Amino acid sequence: MAGSHRQLVALSLVVLVVLTGCAGMGGNDVAKDNAAHGNGGGSNHANRGSSNGQSDSAPQSTLSVQQRMLIRNGNVSLSVEDFEETRTMLTRLAGKRGGFVSDSSQRVHRRGNRTWKSGEVVFRVPKSNFSAFFDRVKRQGEVAESNTGTADVTDQLVDLKARLTNHRSQRDKLRSLYENASDTDAVLSVQKRLSDVQSEIERLEAKQKSLKSRVAYSTVTVRMHESVPASDTKVSHEKSWYDTGVVAAFLDSIDGVAVVLRALVVGAAYALPYLAVLGIPVGAVVVFWRRQ
């Protein structure tokens, strides 16, 4: 009995040692696994995260910039030698870059026998060619003024998209109600609401289309004016009296005397009928008074 009790205690101790060893080995394996997957893996993940953060942040920020919806505008004021020639050249340059003329105006100025032109031409060019075209425009004449501007309409387009989605959902529901409505008043009410929603959708779609077009095609407004031509000769009243030559002055005096004599003759011709009508009665009265 005592021997069997001793064997049982010894067997229990062996089992306890074995279990303790296995538990220690399992703990070490778990610790190793935790070290490998936890600490080591965490550091690797951290390193990967930091490396990815460094490598991915730039593309992500670049992507976010590229996805921004930007409207670019440019304005240039030029002094040119020939308005028509410059406009034709700029139109050709815009066409080569996939652009076109949106609006154009022209005015002809006159002063005496001198004329010159001025006007404005609005070009639309793809956004990728905006800078190149703008630089070429500035080289076509003497730049009096130039400026560029950018408007970010990303938020507007996102808002428009959300509103369109909402209105289209309303339209679908209203159409379903309209098809299932049986009461006349209900049909008319749903029909009016459906018409209002459809009008709002069309308005939002037009605004969205306009913004996208302005994003895709940048605007360059070019104001051009020709130089005012100088006068070849002085106007007579701009001359000073002492600038006139002696012979010219003498001839001008003769012309003046002739003008005075001609004026006297013409005046006498005008006065002769009055003298004939009024002179005879007056002369008769004078003669009668002297005789008295």
C-alpha positions as CSV (number, residue, x, y, z in Angstrom):
1,M,0.0,0.0,0.0
2,A,2.8,2.3,1.0
3,G,4.8,1.3,-2.2
4,S,1.9,2.0,-4.4
5,H,1.3,5.3,-2.7
6,R,4.9,6.3,-3.4
7,Q,4.6,5.3,-7.1
8,L,1.5,7.4,-7.4
9,V,3.2,10.4,-5.8
10,A,6.3,10.0,-8.1
11,L,4.0,9.6,-11.1
12,S,2.2,12.7,-10.1
13,L,5.5,14.6,-9.8
14,V,6.6,13.4,-13.3
15,V,3.4,14.5,-14.8
16,L,3.6,17.8,-13.1
17,V,7.2,18.4,-14.3
18,V,6.2,17.4,-17.8
19,L,3.2,19.7,-17.8
20,T,5.3,22.5,-16.3
21,G,7.9,22.0,-19.0
22,C,5.3,22.0,-21.8
23,A,3.7,25.0,-20.3
24,G,7.0,26.8,-20.2
25,M,7.8,25.8,-23.8
26,G,4.4,26.8,-24.9
27,G,4.8,30.1,-23.1
28,N,8.1,30.6,-24.8
29,D,6.6,29.7,-28.2
30,V,3.8,32.1,-27.6
31,A,6.2,34.7,-26.4
32,K,8.3,34.1,-29.5
33,D,5.2,34.2,-31.6
34,N,4.1,37.4,-29.9
35,A,7.5,38.8,-30.3
36,A,7.6,37.8,-33.9
37,H,4.0,38.9,-34.7
38,G,3.6,41.5,-32.1
39,N,6.7,43.4,-31.4
40,G,8.6,42.5,-34.5
41,G,5.5,42.5,-36.6
42,G,4.4,45.7,-35.0
43,S,7.7,47.3,-35.8
44,N,7.5,45.9,-39.3
45,H,4.0,47.2,-39.6
46,A,5.1,50.5,-38.1
47,N,8.0,50.6,-40.5
48,R,5.7,49.6,-43.3
49,G,3.2,52.2,-42.2
50,S,5.9,54.9,-41.9
51,S,7.4,53.9,-45.2
52,N,4.0,53.7,-46.8
53,G,3.1,56.9,-45.2
54,Q,6.1,58.5,-46.7
55,S,5.7,56.8,-50.1
56,D,1.9,57.0,-50.3
57,S,1.4,60.4,-48.9
58,A,2.9,62.2,-51.8
59,P,0.9,60.3,-54.4
60,Q,-2.3,60.7,-52.4
61,S,-1.7,64.4,-52.0
62,T,-0.8,64.7,-55.7
63,L,-3.9,62.7,-56.6
64,S,-6.1,65.0,-54.4
65,V,-4.6,68.0,-56.1
66,Q,-5.2,66.5,-59.5
67,Q,-8.8,65.7,-58.6
68,R,-9.5,69.3,-57.6
69,M,-11.8,71.0,-60.1
70,L,-10.0,74.3,-61.0
71,I,-11.2,77.0,-63.3
72,R,-8.3,79.0,-64.8
73,N,-8.7,82.5,-66.3
74,G,-6.2,84.8,-67.9
75,N,-6.4,88.4,-69.1
76,V,-3.9,90.2,-71.4
77,S,-4.0,93.8,-72.7
78,L,-1.7,94.2,-75.8
79,S,-0.6,97.1,-78.0
80,V,-0.3,95.7,-81.5
81,E,0.7,96.9,-84.9
82,D,-2.2,95.3,-86.8
83,F,-5.3,94.2,-85.1
84,E,-6.6,91.9,-87.8
85,E,-3.3,90.2,-88.3
86,T,-2.8,89.6,-84.6
87,R,-6.3,88.2,-84.1
88,T,-5.9,85.8,-87.0
89,M,-2.6,84.6,-85.7
90,L,-4.0,84.0,-82.1
91,T,-7.0,82.2,-83.5
92,R,-4.7,79.9,-85.5
93,L,-2.6,79.3,-82.3
94,A,-5.6,78.5,-80.3
95,G,-6.9,76.0,-82.9
96,K,-3.6,74.2,-82.9
97,R,-3.9,73.7,-79.2
98,G,-7.5,72.4,-79.4
99,G,-9.1,75.8,-78.5
100,F,-11.5,78.1,-80.2
101,V,-12.8,81.7,-80.2
102,S,-15.7,82.1,-77.7
103,D,-16.5,85.8,-78.2
104,S,-15.1,88.7,-80.3
105,S,-15.7,92.4,-80.6
106,Q,-14.0,95.2,-82.6
107,R,-14.2,98.9,-82.8
108,V,-12.9,101.4,-85.4
109,H,-11.7,104.7,-84.1
110,R,-11.6,107.9,-86.3
111,R,-9.9,111.2,-85.8
112,G,-9.8,113.3,-88.9
113,N,-8.4,111.2,-91.7
114,R,-6.8,108.8,-89.3
115,T,-8.3,105.4,-88.2
116,W,-7.2,102.7,-85.8
117,K,-8.8,99.5,-84.3
118,S,-9.3,98.1,-80.9
119,G,-11.2,95.1,-79.6
120,E,-11.5,92.1,-77.4
121,V,-11.2,88.4,-78.2
122,V,-12.1,85.6,-75.8
123,F,-10.3,82.2,-76.3
124,R,-11.2,78.9,-74.7
125,V,-8.3,76.4,-74.6
126,P,-7.9,73.0,-72.9
127,K,-6.7,73.4,-69.4
128,S,-3.5,71.5,-70.1
129,N,-2.5,74.1,-72.8
130,F,-3.4,77.2,-70.8
131,S,0.1,78.2,-69.7
132,A,1.7,77.6,-73.1
133,F,-1.0,79.6,-74.9
134,F,-1.0,82.4,-72.4
135,D,2.7,82.8,-72.8
136,R,2.4,82.9,-76.6
137,V,-0.3,85.6,-76.4
138,K,2.0,87.9,-74.4
139,R,4.6,87.6,-77.1
140,Q,2.3,89.0,-79.8
141,G,2.6,92.7,-78.8
142,E,3.6,95.1,-76.1
143,V,2.0,94.0,-72.9
144,A,0.2,96.8,-71.0
145,E,-1.4,94.5,-68.4
146,S,-1.7,90.7,-67.7
147,N,-3.0,88.6,-64.9
148,T,-4.2,85.1,-64.2
149,G,-6.6,83.6,-61.7
150,T,-7.8,80.2,-60.4
151,A,-11.2,79.3,-58.9
152,D,-11.7,76.0,-57.1
153,V,-15.2,74.7,-57.8
154,T,-14.7,71.2,-56.4
155,D,-17.1,71.7,-53.5
156,Q,-19.7,73.2,-55.8
157,L,-19.6,70.2,-58.1
158,V,-19.7,67.8,-55.2
159,D,-22.8,69.6,-53.8
160,L,-24.4,69.7,-57.2
161,K,-23.9,65.9,-57.6
162,A,-25.4,65.2,-54.2
163,R,-28.4,67.5,-54.9
164,L,-28.9,65.9,-58.3
165,T,-28.9,62.4,-56.8
166,N,-31.5,63.6,-54.2
167,H,-33.7,65.2,-56.8
168,R,-33.6,62.2,-59.1
169,S,-34.6,59.9,-56.3
170,Q,-37.5,62.3,-55.6
171,R,-38.4,62.2,-59.3
172,D,-38.5,58.4,-59.3
173,K,-40.8,58.3,-56.3
174,L,-43.1,60.9,-57.7
175,R,-43.3,59.0,-61.0
176,S,-44.3,55.9,-59.1
177,L,-46.9,57.9,-57.2
178,Y,-48.2,59.5,-60.4
179,E,-48.6,56.1,-62.0
180,N,-50.5,54.7,-59.0
181,A,-52.6,57.8,-58.3
182,S,-56.3,57.5,-59.0
183,D,-57.8,60.7,-57.5
184,T,-57.8,63.7,-59.8
185,D,-56.5,66.1,-57.2
186,A,-53.8,63.8,-56.2
187,V,-52.7,63.3,-59.8
188,L,-52.6,67.1,-60.4
189,S,-50.6,67.7,-57.2
190,V,-48.1,64.9,-57.9
191,Q,-47.8,66.2,-61.5
192,K,-47.0,69.7,-60.4
193,R,-44.5,68.5,-57.9
194,L,-42.9,66.3,-60.5
195,S,-42.7,69.2,-62.9
196,D,-41.0,71.4,-60.3
197,V,-38.5,68.6,-59.4
198,Q,-37.7,68.0,-63.1
199,S,-37.1,71.8,-63.7
200,E,-34.7,71.9,-60.8
201,I,-32.9,68.8,-62.1
202,E,-32.5,70.5,-65.5
203,R,-31.2,73.7,-63.9
204,L,-28.7,71.8,-61.7
205,E,-27.5,69.7,-64.7
206,A,-27.0,72.9,-66.8
207,K,-25.0,74.5,-64.0
208,Q,-22.9,71.3,-63.6
209,K,-22.3,71.1,-67.3
210,S,-21.2,74.8,-67.4
211,L,-18.8,74.3,-64.5
212,K,-17.3,71.2,-66.0
213,S,-16.9,73.0,-69.3
214,R,-15.1,75.9,-67.6
215,V,-12.8,73.4,-65.8
216,A,-12.0,71.5,-69.0
217,Y,-11.5,74.7,-71.1
218,S,-9.6,77.6,-69.6
219,T,-10.5,81.2,-70.6
220,V,-8.0,83.7,-72.0
221,T,-9.3,87.2,-72.7
222,V,-7.2,89.3,-75.0
223,R,-7.7,93.0,-75.3
224,M,-5.9,94.6,-78.3
225,H,-5.5,98.1,-79.6
226,E,-3.5,99.6,-82.4
227,S,-1.3,102.6,-81.8
228,V,-2.9,105.9,-82.7
229,P,-1.3,107.0,-86.0
230,A,0.5,110.3,-85.9
231,S,-0.6,113.2,-88.1
232,D,1.7,114.1,-91.0
233,T,0.8,117.8,-91.2
234,K,-0.1,120.4,-88.7
235,V,-3.6,121.7,-88.6
236,S,-3.7,125.4,-89.6
237,H,-5.0,126.7,-86.3
238,E,-2.2,124.9,-84.5
239,K,0.4,127.1,-86.2
240,S,1.6,130.2,-84.5
241,W,1.3,133.5,-86.4
242,Y,5.0,134.2,-86.4
243,D,5.7,130.8,-88.1
244,T,4.1,132.1,-91.3
245,G,6.6,133.2,-94.0
246,V,6.7,136.8,-95.5
247,V,5.5,135.9,-98.9
248,A,2.7,133.7,-97.5
249,A,1.7,136.6,-95.2
250,F,1.6,139.0,-98.1
251,L,-0.5,136.6,-100.2
252,D,-2.8,136.0,-97.2
253,S,-3.2,139.8,-97.0
254,I,-4.2,140.1,-100.6
255,D,-6.7,137.3,-100.2
256,G,-8.0,139.2,-97.2
257,V,-8.5,142.4,-99.2
258,A,-10.2,140.5,-102.0
259,V,-12.5,138.9,-99.4
260,V,-13.4,142.4,-98.0
261,L,-14.1,143.9,-101.4
262,R,-16.2,140.9,-102.3
263,A,-18.1,141.3,-99.1
264,L,-18.8,145.0,-99.8
265,V,-20.1,144.2,-103.3
266,V,-22.3,141.5,-102.0
267,G,-23.5,143.7,-99.2
268,A,-24.4,146.5,-101.7
269,A,-26.2,144.0,-103.8
270,Y,-28.3,143.0,-100.9
271,A,-28.9,146.6,-99.8
272,L,-29.9,148.0,-103.3
273,P,-33.5,146.8,-103.3
274,Y,-34.0,148.3,-99.9
275,L,-32.5,151.6,-101.1
276,A,-34.8,151.6,-104.2
277,V,-37.9,151.0,-102.1
278,L,-37.1,153.3,-99.2
279,G,-34.8,155.8,-100.8
280,I,-37.3,157.4,-103.2
281,P,-39.9,158.3,-100.5
282,V,-37.2,159.6,-98.2
283,G,-35.6,161.6,-101.0
284,A,-39.0,163.2,-101.9
285,V,-39.7,164.2,-98.3
286,V,-36.2,165.8,-98.0
287,V,-36.7,167.8,-101.3
288,F,-40.2,169.0,-100.2
289,W,-38.9,170.1,-96.7
290,R,-36.0,172.1,-98.3
291,R,-38.4,173.9,-100.6
292,Q,-40.5,175.0,-97.7
